[in-house]
Each structure stands twice: as C-alpha cells, then as structure tokens.
Amino acid sequence: MKINGLMRFAATACLSAALCGGCVIRTLTVRSEPIGAPVYIDEREIGTSPARITFDHYGTRRVRVGPMLDRQGRVMYDEKVEMYKCRIPWYEYFPLDFISDNLIPFNIRDEHEVSLTLPKVEPKTKARTETEVKAVIEKASQFRSEAKKNAEEVP
C-alpha cells in the first residue's frame, strides 16, 4: 500500500510539473541609429530597426543593418556588419537547463541587444569648374581620335 501511494504521488508530481512548467524566452533586439534601417540576422531579413526575434540556440550571429536609401534610391547611410556572440547564461548549462526549461513554473526572459550606428555617406557629386569640364572633354576627344586611327589601321 505504501509503494502504491508513493508511485501515485510521484506520478502526480511529474504530471503537475509537466503541465505548469515554464520556459526560457530568448530574444535578440537590434537597434540602429538612425532608426528604420533594414535588419538582417544570418542573412535573413527580419524587418526594420528596432527589430526583435526569438531564437532557440545560442552562438554567434551575423547582424547586418542597412543600407538606408532616400526616396530617389541613393544611399544615405552605409551598411554595418557585426558578429554578435549570444552568451549562454549560467542556468542554461547542463543539467540546470532541464530545470529552467521544464520545471520552473514561470517564464525566464533572456534578452540580448545589439546597437549599431550607421556611417553617413557623403554625396559623391561635387561641383566641377569650367576648366575641369573642358579638360575632360579634351581628353575624351583625344581618345576618340586615337580609337578612329587604330580602327583604320586594322585590316
């Protein structure tokens, strides 16, 4: 009779632990300055910054933010890439991981955050002086005349 009661208690304890067990919620948040840049983690687009994903496995992630374009399609801010290592907390090492993932009756939040500042791209067009424009046109006409001369010499 004593063994039957002990087995019933063990079965009830296991069943209640399985039904009310919590879990570890792992999130990675990517923020950027300026906000609104496209965010990629391991070359998978996850949205625009600030962006958050949940993950199951720890390790190194390739976080890429940007580039940001203006309305005409020109690059305003260049992209930035960082290899981010999601460190394993103490309660996720064996054998504690079984307890934190299955037996604790509440959720544990493990939050990681990456903040990146995108470099601003300077406009590549600059005002040219009239002498610079004339020099470029003269050089182009020299190349054109040399090309015509070489084309006439080829049989």
C-alpha positions in Angstrom: 0.0 0.0 0.0 2.8 2.4 0.8 4.5 1.8 -2.6 1.3 2.4 -4.4 0.8 5.8 -2.6 4.4 6.8 -3.3 4.0 6.0 -7.0 0.8 7.9 -7.2 2.5 10.9 -5.6 5.5 10.7 -8.0 3.1 10.4 -11.0 1.1 13.4 -9.8 4.3 15.5 -9.1 5.6 14.7 -12.6 2.3 15.4 -14.3 1.9 18.8 -12.5 5.5 19.8 -13.2 4.9 18.9 -16.9 1.7 20.9 -17.1 2.8 24.1 -15.3 6.4 24.2 -16.4 7.7 27.5 -17.7 10.3 28.1 -20.4 13.2 30.4 -21.3 12.3 33.1 -23.8 15.4 34.1 -25.7 15.2 37.3 -27.7 17.7 39.3 -29.8 16.9 43.0 -30.3 18.7 45.0 -33.0 18.7 48.8 -32.7 20.3 51.3 -35.1 21.0 55.0 -35.4 19.1 56.2 -37.4 16.1 54.0 -36.9 14.2 52.4 -39.8 17.2 50.7 -41.4 16.7 47.1 -42.8 18.0 44.5 -40.4 19.4 41.1 -41.4 20.4 38.3 -39.0 22.4 35.5 -40.6 21.4 36.9 -44.0 17.7 36.6 -43.2 15.7 39.8 -43.3 13.8 40.3 -40.0 12.4 43.8 -40.5 13.5 47.4 -39.9 15.2 48.7 -36.7 14.4 48.4 -34.0 13.7 44.7 -34.7 13.4 41.7 -32.3 13.5 38.0 -32.9 13.2 35.0 -30.7 15.8 32.2 -31.0 16.4 28.7 -29.7 20.1 28.2 -29.9 23.0 30.2 -28.6 26.0 31.0 -30.7 27.5 33.7 -32.9 25.1 35.6 -35.2 26.0 37.8 -38.2 24.0 41.0 -37.7 23.8 43.4 -40.7 22.0 46.7 -40.6 21.4 49.0 -43.7 22.0 50.4 -46.1 19.4 53.2 -45.9 18.2 54.7 -49.2 16.4 58.1 -49.8 13.3 58.4 -52.0 15.4 58.6 -55.2 17.2 55.4 -54.4 20.5 57.0 -53.4 22.4 55.6 -50.4 22.2 57.9 -47.4 23.7 55.6 -44.7 26.0 52.7 -45.5 25.5 49.2 -44.0 27.3 48.0 -40.9 28.0 44.3 -40.1 28.8 42.9 -36.6 29.4 39.3 -35.5 27.4 39.1 -32.2 28.0 36.3 -29.7 24.9 35.3 -27.8 26.5 34.2 -24.5 24.9 31.3 -22.6 23.6 32.2 -19.1 24.5 30.1 -16.1 21.1 28.5 -15.9 21.3 27.1 -19.5 24.3 24.8 -18.8 23.7 21.1 -18.3 21.9 19.9 -16.1 20.4 23.2 -15.0 18.9 23.7 -18.5 16.4 20.9 -18.0 15.2 22.6 -14.8 15.0 26.1 -16.2 13.3 25.0 -19.4 10.8 22.5 -18.0 10.3 22.5 -14.2 10.3 26.2 -13.1 6.6 27.3 -13.1 7.3 30.7 -14.7 9.0 32.1 -17.8 12.6 33.3 -17.8 13.5 36.1 -20.2 17.0 36.0 -21.7 17.3 39.3 -23.7 20.3 40.2 -25.9 20.7 43.6 -27.6 22.9 44.9 -30.4 23.1 48.6 -31.2 24.8 49.8 -34.3 25.4 53.3 -35.7 25.4 53.5 -39.5 28.0 55.7 -41.2 26.6 58.6 -43.2 27.5 58.5 -46.9 28.8 61.8 -48.3 27.4 62.8 -51.7 29.8 61.8 -54.5 28.8 64.6 -56.8 30.8 67.7 -56.4 30.6 70.9 -58.5 33.2 70.9 -61.2 34.8 74.1 -62.5 34.6 75.0 -66.2 38.3 74.3 -66.7 37.8 70.7 -65.3 34.9 70.1 -67.7 36.9 71.4 -70.7 39.9 69.1 -69.7 37.6 66.1 -69.6 36.1 66.9 -73.0 39.5 67.4 -74.5 40.8 64.1 -73.1 37.7 62.3 -74.5 38.2 63.8 -77.9 41.8 62.6 -77.8 40.7 59.1 -77.0 38.1 59.2 -79.8 40.6 60.3 -82.4 43.1 57.6 -81.3 40.4 55.0 -81.5 39.5 56.0 -85.0 43.1 56.0 -86.1 43.6 52.5 -84.7 40.4 51.3 -86.3 41.6 52.4 -89.7 44.9 50.6 -89.3 43.2 47.2 -88.6 42.8 45.2 -91.9 
